[in-house]
């Protein structure tokens, strides 16, 4: 194994441990999903209970959408994009 393969495996292992602990604790805001939801304001009752999301929040959401779209295409094309 190369150093990068070891590093990526360690990163994945750390994620599994952290997420596992978060799931076991069952406290709000522990999991990666809950952190992403908080950062990108997907909980309507919390982020913008009385209207539309602000410009900065829309920009954060668009950035997430663009990144995830690129990542899917990147993985599916074998890195051609």
C-alpha angles and dihedrals in degrees: 000000000000124000091255093052089052092047093050091047090050090049091051091046091051090051092052091050095046094045091045092054090046092051092048093050092050092202120148114262098019102109127073090243092055091049092051091047089052095046094046096038100234095153102089095195092055107036104037112000095166107041148332125341118266124256095258091050091050089050091051090050093048090049090053092047093048092047094049092046091051092046093053092048091045092053095042094050096046093247099311089126 
